[in-house]
């Protein structure tokens, strides 16, 4: 044994093997529009710089946002009046940790990092949030759970601007479901809608035209009414009138002498304007409310219920999406809907709502970023805003 020990002692010292270590996550500088309390978006939303690791944890995905719209529901959520609440959590900013939520529910991003255990997602994929409230989209980058994202296949989005995909899930899909789910419409039938120049209203006009359905479109009285009428007619509208004109004898006579039934009415306003519109829905038709911009109730006289058999119901796109996760049939319909709408955009047969865009990137001066966000979250600006996230 002693001889063996002496022999071993004469051997050269074991050479150390080179050390191979997994690259440690580095910090990625990003920016986000956050709020720590609900209230007036102009008062409570602020832009902060935050650091994210550039290597996602298990089952997480690092996403570089490409574009995100500012929807009325986003502002309602910040005010605290929307049924889906913002996702509050600890958010690490430069030198501080805040209990906050990131604004925005709709948008599209590109996957730039994939954690262990993630299946069905890879770097370069374009993704959209599956549900409202899971994470905020008003940020240059986000770290999201893989199961909170849906992929938009490359062939569906080929040749499209990120804004086209960013605005897909809410307005065009609401219009699609309104036209598909509440009546068996035949080519030549009419639908009537208020808020016709809104994002949903414009989408209804274009999808209806594609399917051979005719539209009666009511907008608020305004100085540039003729200009707006021409704009909506160019999208495929058949009749465009103001809410004031809807009460005139000439328009009443025109709508009462149509050569086909008005099977559906779409309401996003509420109040007296909706009652006025509902009177033109044909017997046995349906009024579908999907919004209430006037914040006034929808009222219907008994005569419309009894003698014209008009029914009234509501529709919320977010609820439809939630149901789709529990139904393979609806999930298939969802993908068919996305594919069809994006296909129409690719064919130049569908245009998204005009947007005022604000460019935003992670190295932007924080004051300029705050100015861009503040301008985008203003109620009553008369135009819809969106963020485009640049390099």
C-alpha positions as CSV (number, residue, x, y, z in Angstrom):
1,X,0.0,0.0,0.0
2,X,2.9,2.3,0.8
3,X,4.5,1.5,-2.5
4,X,1.2,2.3,-4.3
5,X,1.0,5.7,-2.4
6,X,4.5,6.6,-3.4
7,X,3.7,5.7,-7.0
8,X,0.6,7.8,-7.0
9,X,2.5,10.7,-5.5
10,X,4.9,10.7,-8.5
11,X,2.1,11.2,-11.0
12,X,1.7,14.8,-12.3
13,X,-1.0,16.9,-10.7
14,X,-4.4,16.4,-12.4
15,X,-4.9,19.1,-15.1
16,X,-8.0,21.1,-14.4
17,X,-10.7,20.8,-17.1
18,X,-11.8,24.0,-18.7
19,X,-14.9,25.5,-17.1
20,X,-17.9,25.9,-19.3
21,X,-20.7,27.9,-17.7
22,X,-24.1,28.9,-18.9
23,X,-24.2,32.6,-19.9
24,X,-25.6,34.6,-17.1
25,X,-28.6,36.7,-17.9
26,X,-27.7,40.3,-18.7
27,X,-29.9,43.3,-18.0
28,X,-31.9,44.7,-20.9
29,X,-32.9,48.3,-20.7
30,X,-36.6,48.8,-21.6
31,X,-39.3,51.4,-21.0
32,X,-43.0,50.9,-20.1
33,X,-46.1,53.1,-19.5
34,X,-47.3,52.1,-16.0
35,X,-49.8,53.2,-13.4
36,X,-49.7,52.5,-9.7
37,X,-53.3,53.5,-9.1
38,X,-56.5,53.8,-11.1
39,X,-57.7,57.3,-12.2
40,X,-57.5,59.8,-15.0
41,X,-55.0,58.3,-17.6
42,X,-53.5,61.7,-18.1
43,X,-52.8,61.9,-14.3
44,X,-51.8,58.4,-13.4
45,X,-49.9,56.9,-16.4
46,X,-46.2,57.6,-16.5
47,X,-43.2,56.2,-18.4
48,X,-40.5,54.4,-16.4
49,X,-37.2,52.7,-17.4
50,X,-37.0,49.2,-16.2
51,X,-34.5,46.3,-16.6
52,X,-35.4,42.9,-17.8
53,X,-33.1,39.9,-18.0
54,X,-32.3,39.0,-21.6
55,X,-32.5,35.3,-20.8
56,X,-36.1,34.2,-20.0
57,X,-36.9,31.9,-17.1
58,X,-38.5,28.5,-17.6
59,X,-41.8,28.7,-19.5
60,X,-41.3,32.4,-20.2
61,X,-40.7,34.3,-23.4
62,X,-39.0,37.6,-24.0
63,X,-40.9,39.7,-26.4
64,X,-39.9,42.9,-28.2
65,X,-43.1,44.8,-28.9
66,X,-43.7,46.0,-32.4
67,X,-47.0,48.0,-32.2
68,X,-49.9,48.5,-29.8
69,X,-53.1,50.6,-30.1
70,X,-54.7,52.7,-27.5
71,X,-58.3,51.5,-27.2
72,X,-61.1,53.1,-25.2
73,X,-61.2,49.9,-23.1
74,X,-57.6,50.5,-22.2
75,X,-58.4,53.9,-20.8
76,X,-61.5,52.5,-19.0
77,X,-59.2,49.9,-17.4
78,X,-56.8,52.6,-16.2
79,X,-59.8,54.5,-14.8
80,X,-60.9,51.4,-12.9
81,X,-64.3,51.2,-14.7
82,X,-63.5,48.2,-17.0
83,X,-64.5,44.7,-16.0
84,X,-61.0,43.3,-16.7
85,X,-58.6,44.9,-14.3
86,X,-55.0,45.6,-15.0
87,X,-52.4,43.1,-13.8
88,X,-50.6,44.7,-10.9
89,X,-47.3,43.3,-9.6
90,X,-43.8,44.2,-8.5
91,X,-42.1,46.0,-11.3
92,X,-38.3,46.8,-11.0
93,X,-37.4,50.2,-12.3
94,X,-34.2,52.1,-12.2
95,X,-33.4,52.2,-8.5
96,X,-36.9,51.3,-7.2
97,X,-39.5,48.6,-7.2
98,X,-43.1,49.7,-7.8
99,X,-46.4,47.8,-7.4
100,X,-47.8,48.8,-10.7
101,X,-49.5,47.6,-13.9
102,X,-48.4,48.2,-17.5
103,X,-51.1,49.8,-19.7
104,X,-52.5,48.3,-22.9
105,X,-54.2,45.0,-23.7
106,X,-53.8,44.7,-27.5
107,X,-50.7,44.6,-29.6
108,X,-48.2,42.5,-31.5
109,X,-44.6,41.6,-30.5
110,X,-41.7,39.6,-31.8
111,X,-40.2,36.7,-29.8
112,X,-36.5,37.4,-29.1
113,X,-35.9,34.9,-26.4
114,X,-37.4,31.6,-25.3
115,X,-37.0,29.9,-21.9
116,X,-36.6,26.2,-21.1
117,X,-39.8,24.2,-21.3
118,X,-41.4,26.4,-23.9
119,X,-43.1,24.6,-26.8
120,X,-44.7,26.0,-29.9
121,X,-42.9,29.3,-29.8
122,X,-39.5,30.3,-31.3
123,X,-37.4,33.3,-31.9
124,X,-38.8,35.4,-34.7
125,X,-42.5,34.5,-34.1
126,X,-45.0,37.3,-34.0
127,X,-47.3,36.9,-31.0
128,X,-50.4,38.6,-29.6
129,X,-51.8,38.4,-26.0
130,X,-54.4,35.6,-25.6
131,X,-56.5,37.5,-23.1
132,X,-57.0,41.0,-21.9
133,X,-55.4,41.8,-18.6
134,X,-52.6,39.2,-18.7
135,X,-49.8,41.7,-19.3
136,X,-49.5,45.2,-20.6
137,X,-48.6,46.0,-24.2
138,X,-47.5,49.6,-23.8
139,X,-43.9,48.8,-23.4
140,X,-40.8,48.4,-25.5
141,X,-40.2,44.8,-24.2
142,X,-42.0,42.4,-22.0
143,X,-41.4,39.1,-20.3
144,X,-44.5,36.9,-20.6
145,X,-45.6,33.4,-19.8
146,X,-45.6,31.3,-22.9
147,X,-49.2,30.2,-22.4
148,X,-50.4,33.8,-22.4
149,X,-49.4,34.2,-26.1
150,X,-50.9,33.2,-29.5
151,X,-48.7,32.9,-32.5
152,X,-49.7,34.7,-35.8
153,X,-48.3,32.4,-38.4
154,X,-45.8,33.9,-40.9
155,X,-48.0,33.3,-43.9
156,X,-51.0,35.0,-42.3
157,X,-49.0,38.2,-41.8
158,X,-46.8,38.1,-44.8
159,X,-46.3,41.6,-46.2
160,X,-48.4,43.2,-43.5
161,X,-47.4,46.2,-41.3
162,X,-47.2,45.4,-37.6
163,X,-50.0,47.8,-36.9
164,X,-52.4,45.7,-39.1
165,X,-51.7,42.7,-36.8
166,X,-51.6,44.8,-33.6
167,X,-55.2,46.0,-34.2
168,X,-56.6,42.6,-35.2
169,X,-58.1,41.2,-32.1
170,X,-60.6,43.8,-30.9
171,X,-62.3,45.9,-33.6
172,X,-62.2,43.8,-36.8
173,X,-63.0,40.6,-34.8
174,X,-65.9,42.4,-33.0
175,X,-67.3,43.4,-36.4
176,X,-66.8,39.8,-37.7
177,X,-68.8,38.3,-34.8
178,X,-71.5,40.9,-34.9
179,X,-72.2,40.0,-38.6
180,X,-71.8,36.2,-38.1
181,X,-73.4,35.3,-34.8
182,X,-76.8,37.1,-34.4
183,X,-78.7,36.5,-37.6
184,X,-78.6,34.5,-40.7
185,X,-77.9,37.3,-43.2
186,X,-78.4,36.9,-46.9
187,X,-76.8,38.9,-49.6
188,X,-78.8,42.1,-50.1
189,X,-80.0,42.3,-46.5
190,X,-79.3,45.5,-44.4
191,X,-77.8,46.1,-41.1
192,X,-77.9,49.5,-39.3
193,X,-75.3,50.8,-36.9
194,X,-74.4,53.9,-35.0
195,X,-70.8,54.9,-34.3
196,X,-70.2,54.0,-37.9
197,X,-66.9,55.8,-38.2
198,X,-65.4,54.0,-35.2
199,X,-63.0,51.1,-35.6
200,X,-65.7,48.5,-35.3
201,X,-68.1,50.6,-37.5
202,X,-65.5,50.8,-40.3
203,X,-64.8,47.1,-40.0
204,X,-68.6,46.3,-40.2
205,X,-68.8,48.3,-43.4
206,X,-65.9,46.5,-45.1
207,X,-66.8,43.0,-44.0
208,X,-70.4,43.5,-44.9
209,X,-69.5,44.6,-48.4
210,X,-67.2,41.6,-48.8
211,X,-70.2,39.3,-47.9
212,X,-72.8,41.2,-49.9
213,X,-74.6,42.7,-46.9
214,X,-75.7,46.4,-47.2
215,X,-75.1,48.9,-44.4
216,X,-77.0,51.9,-43.0
217,X,-74.5,54.0,-41.1
218,X,-75.3,56.6,-38.5
219,X,-72.6,59.1,-37.3
220,X,-72.7,62.2,-35.1
221,X,-73.7,65.5,-36.7
222,X,-70.5,67.4,-37.6
223,X,-69.2,70.2,-39.8
224,X,-67.3,67.8,-42.1
225,X,-70.2,65.4,-42.5
226,X,-69.9,65.3,-46.4
227,X,-66.2,64.5,-46.1
228,X,-66.9,61.7,-43.6
229,X,-69.7,60.4,-45.7
230,X,-67.5,60.1,-48.8
231,X,-64.8,58.4,-46.7
232,X,-67.2,55.7,-45.4
233,X,-68.8,55.3,-48.9
234,X,-65.3,54.6,-50.2
235,X,-65.1,51.7,-47.7
236,X,-68.3,50.2,-49.0
237,X,-71.1,52.0,-47.0
238,X,-74.5,52.1,-48.7
239,X,-76.2,54.8,-46.7
240,X,-74.5,57.3,-44.4
241,X,-76.6,59.8,-42.3
242,X,-76.1,61.8,-39.2
243,X,-78.0,61.2,-36.0
244,X,-79.8,64.5,-36.6
245,X,-80.7,63.5,-40.2
246,X,-82.1,60.2,-38.9
247,X,-85.0,62.1,-37.3
248,X,-86.0,63.9,-40.6
249,X,-89.0,62.9,-42.7
250,X,-86.9,62.4,-45.8
251,X,-84.5,59.9,-44.2
252,X,-87.4,58.2,-42.4
253,X,-89.2,57.7,-45.7
254,X,-86.0,56.4,-47.4
255,X,-85.3,53.8,-44.7
256,X,-88.9,52.7,-44.6
257,X,-89.0,52.0,-48.3
258,X,-85.9,49.8,-48.5
259,X,-86.2,46.7,-50.8
260,X,-84.8,44.3,-48.2
261,X,-85.1,43.8,-44.4
262,X,-82.9,45.5,-41.8
263,X,-82.2,42.4,-39.8
264,X,-79.6,43.7,-37.3
265,X,-78.8,46.9,-35.4
266,X,-75.3,47.5,-33.9
267,X,-75.1,49.9,-31.0
268,X,-72.0,51.4,-29.4
269,X,-73.6,54.7,-28.2
270,X,-76.6,54.2,-26.1
271,X,-79.2,56.7,-25.0
272,X,-81.8,58.3,-27.3
273,X,-79.7,57.9,-30.4
274,X,-79.9,54.1,-30.1
275,X,-83.7,54.2,-29.6
276,X,-84.0,56.3,-32.7
277,X,-82.0,53.8,-34.7
278,X,-83.8,50.8,-33.3
279,X,-87.1,51.9,-34.8
280,X,-85.7,51.1,-38.3
281,X,-84.9,47.5,-37.5
282,X,-87.3,45.2,-39.3
283,X,-89.8,43.0,-37.4
284,X,-88.1,40.0,-35.8
285,X,-84.7,41.7,-35.9
286,X,-82.1,42.1,-33.2
287,X,-80.4,45.0,-31.6
288,X,-76.9,44.1,-30.4
289,X,-75.0,46.5,-28.0
290,X,-71.3,46.2,-27.9
291,X,-70.4,49.5,-26.3
292,X,-71.9,52.6,-24.6
293,X,-69.9,55.7,-25.4
294,X,-72.6,58.1,-24.2
295,X,-72.8,56.2,-20.9
296,X,-76.6,56.4,-21.1
297,X,-78.8,53.4,-20.9
298,X,-80.4,51.6,-23.8
299,X,-84.2,51.9,-23.7
300,X,-86.8,50.3,-25.8
301,X,-90.5,51.1,-25.9
302,X,-92.9,48.2,-25.3
303,X,-94.3,48.6,-28.8
304,X,-91.0,47.5,-30.4
305,X,-90.9,44.4,-28.2
306,X,-94.6,43.4,-28.6
307,X,-95.6,44.4,-32.1
308,X,-92.2,44.2,-34.0
309,X,-90.7,41.4,-31.9
310,X,-87.4,43.2,-31.7
311,X,-85.0,41.5,-29.4
312,X,-82.0,43.1,-27.6
313,X,-78.8,41.5,-26.4
314,X,-75.2,42.4,-25.7
315,X,-71.8,41.3,-27.1
316,X,-68.4,41.5,-25.5
317,X,-65.4,40.3,-27.6
318,X,-63.4,39.5,-24.5
319,X,-66.0,37.1,-23.3
320,X,-66.1,35.4,-26.7
321,X,-62.3,34.9,-26.5
322,X,-62.6,33.5,-23.0
323,X,-65.2,31.0,-24.2
324,X,-63.0,30.0,-27.1
325,X,-60.3,28.6,-24.8
326,X,-62.8,26.0,-23.5
327,X,-64.2,25.1,-26.9
328,X,-62.3,23.5,-29.7
329,X,-65.0,24.6,-32.1
330,X,-64.7,28.3,-31.1
331,X,-60.9,28.0,-31.1
332,X,-61.0,26.8,-34.7
333,X,-63.4,29.7,-35.5
334,X,-61.0,32.1,-33.9
335,X,-58.2,31.1,-36.1
336,X,-60.4,31.0,-39.2
337,X,-61.5,34.6,-38.3
338,X,-58.0,35.9,-37.9
339,X,-56.8,34.2,-41.1
340,X,-59.7,35.6,-43.1
341,X,-59.3,39.2,-41.8
342,X,-55.6,39.2,-42.3
343,X,-56.1,37.7,-45.8
344,X,-58.4,40.5,-46.7
345,X,-55.8,43.0,-45.5
346,X,-53.2,41.3,-47.6
347,X,-55.5,41.5,-50.6
348,X,-56.1,45.2,-50.0
349,X,-59.8,44.5,-49.4
350,X,-59.8,45.7,-45.8
351,X,-58.2,48.7,-44.1
352,X,-57.7,49.2,-40.4
353,X,-59.0,52.4,-38.7
354,X,-56.8,55.5,-39.4
355,X,-54.4,55.9,-36.5
356,X,-52.1,58.6,-35.2
357,X,-48.9,56.8,-34.5
358,X,-46.2,57.6,-31.9
359,X,-42.8,56.2,-32.4
360,X,-41.2,54.8,-29.2
361,X,-37.9,53.0,-28.6
362,X,-36.1,51.8,-25.4
363,X,-33.3,54.4,-25.7
364,X,-35.7,57.3,-26.1
365,X,-35.4,60.2,-23.7
366,X,-37.8,59.6,-20.9
367,X,-39.4,63.0,-21.2
368,X,-40.1,62.6,-24.9
369,X,-41.5,59.1,-24.2
370,X,-43.8,60.6,-21.6
371,X,-45.0,63.3,-24.0
372,X,-45.8,60.6,-26.6
373,X,-47.8,58.5,-24.1
374,X,-49.6,61.5,-22.6
375,X,-50.8,62.6,-26.0
376,X,-52.0,59.1,-26.8
377,X,-54.1,58.6,-23.7
378,X,-56.1,61.8,-24.0
379,X,-59.9,61.3,-24.0
380,X,-61.8,63.2,-26.7
381,X,-58.9,63.8,-29.0
382,X,-61.0,62.9,-32.0
383,X,-58.6,60.3,-33.3
384,X,-57.2,57.0,-32.3
385,X,-53.6,56.6,-31.3
386,X,-51.1,53.7,-31.5
387,X,-47.5,53.1,-30.5
388,X,-45.0,51.9,-33.0
389,X,-41.9,50.5,-31.2
390,X,-38.8,51.2,-33.3
391,X,-35.2,50.1,-32.8
